[in-house]
Amino acid sequence: MKGRILRRKYLIHPSSQLKYIAMSILPTLLVSIFGIYFLVRSGEFIFLIEKEQFSAGTSSIDLTIQQLEREAYPREAVTKIKVLKSDLLSLRSLLDTSYYDAVKKWNDTKSAMILILAAVIVFSAVLSLLYSHRIAGPIFRLRRSIDMLSQGQDIPPVHVRRYDEFKELAESVEQLRETLKKKGILGWREDSSHR
């Protein structure tokens, strides 16, 4: 990290960088929202079917228990009926618990999908911001160099970082600087001609 310059300004050219970031995030956002919507709707459809089956199953258990309570059975069968009734109530309780556990897990899954979507968007935004520096940084430096050259000011050699864009343009500006310097055009300032 020795000799590495820390970034002081994250948005060099805010309007273009924010547009770039927005255009980078928009496809990710749209695909993610569509995917999550599709998954949620599919899950809700499956839960609707499961709820109908659950309701039919529990209704059948309730109906069986009610029929057992209405009928008069011989004494020896009453004990077996009580055990059956207890087993049916346990089964209903188990079905209730498993259904509500599944609903809770589904709600947790939906929350996790939303958190993942948010994380993907933030990650995409950070990557877009970092990449936009490879575009906005050289443009900023080249514009400043061209402005100074147009005023006849000498500037340090024009270079861009290894992973920056517009290397060819930077090389052209550097050739222009060298040509202007050889011709003796650089080095004067407008304010020095008034002295």
C-alpha positions in Angstrom: 0.0 0.0 0.0 3.1 2.2 0.1 2.7 5.1 -2.3 -1.0 4.5 -2.8 -3.2 7.6 -2.8 -6.3 7.4 -0.8 -9.5 8.6 -2.4 -10.7 11.9 -1.0 -13.7 12.3 -3.3 -16.0 9.4 -4.2 -18.0 11.2 -6.9 -15.6 12.9 -9.3 -18.3 13.8 -11.8 -21.6 13.2 -9.8 -24.1 13.5 -12.6 -22.4 11.0 -15.0 -21.3 8.7 -12.2 -24.8 8.6 -10.7 -26.4 7.9 -14.1 -23.9 5.1 -14.7 -24.6 3.6 -11.3 -28.3 3.9 -11.8 -28.1 2.2 -15.2 -25.9 -0.5 -13.7 -28.3 -1.2 -10.8 -31.6 -1.0 -12.8 -31.3 -4.3 -14.7 -30.2 -6.1 -11.5 -33.1 -4.5 -9.6 -35.7 -5.3 -12.2 -34.6 -9.0 -12.6 -34.4 -9.4 -8.8 -37.8 -7.9 -8.2 -39.3 -10.1 -11.0 -37.6 -13.2 -9.6 -38.7 -12.5 -6.0 -42.2 -11.7 -7.1 -42.4 -14.9 -9.1 -41.0 -16.9 -6.1 -43.4 -15.3 -3.7 -46.4 -15.8 -5.9 -45.4 -19.4 -6.5 -44.9 -20.0 -2.8 -48.2 -18.4 -1.9 -50.0 -20.6 -4.5 -48.4 -23.7 -3.0 -49.4 -22.6 0.5 -53.0 -22.0 -0.7 -53.2 -25.5 -2.0 -51.5 -26.9 1.2 -53.9 -24.8 3.3 -56.9 -26.3 1.5 -55.6 -29.8 2.0 -54.8 -29.0 5.7 -58.3 -27.6 6.2 -59.8 -30.7 4.6 -57.7 -33.0 6.8 -58.4 -31.2 10.0 -62.1 -30.9 9.1 -62.2 -34.7 8.6 -60.5 -35.2 12.0 -63.0 -32.8 13.7 -65.9 -34.6 12.0 -64.7 -38.0 13.1 -64.3 -36.7 16.7 -67.8 -35.2 16.7 -69.2 -38.5 15.4 -67.4 -40.5 18.0 -68.8 -38.2 20.7 -72.4 -38.5 19.4 -72.6 -42.3 19.2 -73.4 -44.6 22.1 -70.8 -47.3 22.2 -70.5 -50.4 24.4 -68.4 -50.0 27.5 -65.4 -51.9 26.2 -65.3 -49.8 23.1 -65.4 -46.5 25.0 -61.8 -46.9 26.2 -60.6 -47.6 22.7 -62.6 -44.6 21.4 -61.0 -42.3 24.0 -57.5 -43.5 22.9 -58.5 -42.9 19.2 -60.0 -39.5 20.1 -56.7 -38.6 21.9 -54.7 -39.8 18.9 -56.8 -37.7 16.5 -56.4 -34.6 18.7 -52.7 -35.2 18.8 -52.6 -35.6 15.0 -54.5 -32.4 14.6 -52.2 -30.5 17.0 -49.2 -31.9 15.0 -50.7 -30.8 11.7 -51.4 -27.3 13.1 -47.9 -27.0 14.4 -46.3 -28.3 11.2 -48.4 -26.0 9.1 -47.6 -22.9 11.1 -44.0 -23.8 11.2 -44.1 -24.0 7.4 -45.8 -20.6 7.2 -43.1 -19.1 9.6 -40.3 -20.6 7.4 -41.9 -19.2 4.3 -42.1 -15.8 5.9 -38.5 -16.1 6.9 -37.6 -17.1 3.4 -39.4 -14.0 1.9 -37.5 -11.8 4.4 -34.2 -13.4 3.5 -34.9 -12.8 -0.2 -35.6 -9.2 0.4 -32.3 -8.9 2.4 -30.4 -10.6 -0.3 -32.0 -8.3 -2.9 -30.9 -5.3 -0.8 -27.4 -6.7 -0.5 -27.1 -7.4 -4.3 -28.3 -3.8 -5.0 -25.7 -2.3 -2.5 -23.0 -4.6 -3.9 -23.9 -3.6 -7.5 -23.9 0.1 -6.5 -20.4 -0.2 -4.9 -19.0 -2.0 -7.9 -20.5 0.5 -10.2 -19.1 3.4 -8.2 -15.6 1.8 -8.2 -15.8 1.1 -11.9 -17.1 4.6 -12.6 -13.9 6.0 -11.2 -12.0 4.2 -14.1 -14.1 6.4 -16.4 -14.7 9.7 -14.5 -11.2 9.9 -13.1 -9.4 10.0 -16.4 -12.0 12.3 -17.9 -11.5 14.7 -15.0 -7.7 14.6 -15.3 -7.8 14.9 -19.1 -10.2 17.8 -19.0 -8.1 19.6 -16.4 -4.9 19.0 -18.5 -6.6 20.2 -21.7 -7.8 23.4 -19.9 -4.4 24.1 -18.6 -2.8 23.4 -22.0 -5.3 25.7 -23.7 -4.2 28.5 -21.4 -0.5 27.8 -22.3 0.4 26.4 -18.9 2.9 23.6 -18.7 1.6 20.5 -17.0 3.2 17.4 -15.6 3.2 14.4 -18.0 -0.3 13.0 -18.6 -0.8 9.4 -17.4 -3.7 7.4 -16.3 -3.8 4.4 -13.9 -3.2 0.9 -15.2 -6.9 -0.1 -15.1 -8.4 3.3 -16.2 -10.2 3.8 -19.4 -9.2 6.4 -22.1 -5.5 5.4 -22.2 -5.3 6.3 -25.9 -6.8 9.7 -25.3 -4.3 10.3 -22.5 -1.5 9.3 -24.8 -2.8 11.8 -27.4 -3.0 14.6 -24.8 0.6 13.7 -23.7 1.8 13.9 -27.3 0.1 17.3 -27.6 1.8 18.4 -24.4 5.2 17.3 -25.6 4.7 18.9 -29.1 3.5 22.2 -27.5 6.5 22.1 -25.1 9.0 21.5 -28.0 7.5 24.5 -29.9 7.9 26.7 -26.9 4.2 27.4 -26.5 3.9 26.2 -23.0 5.1 28.0 -19.9 3.5 31.4 -20.4 0.5 32.6 -18.5 -2.0 35.3 -19.5 -1.6 37.1 -16.2 2.2 37.3 -16.6 1.8 39.2 -19.9 0.2 42.1 -18.0 3.2 42.8 -15.8 
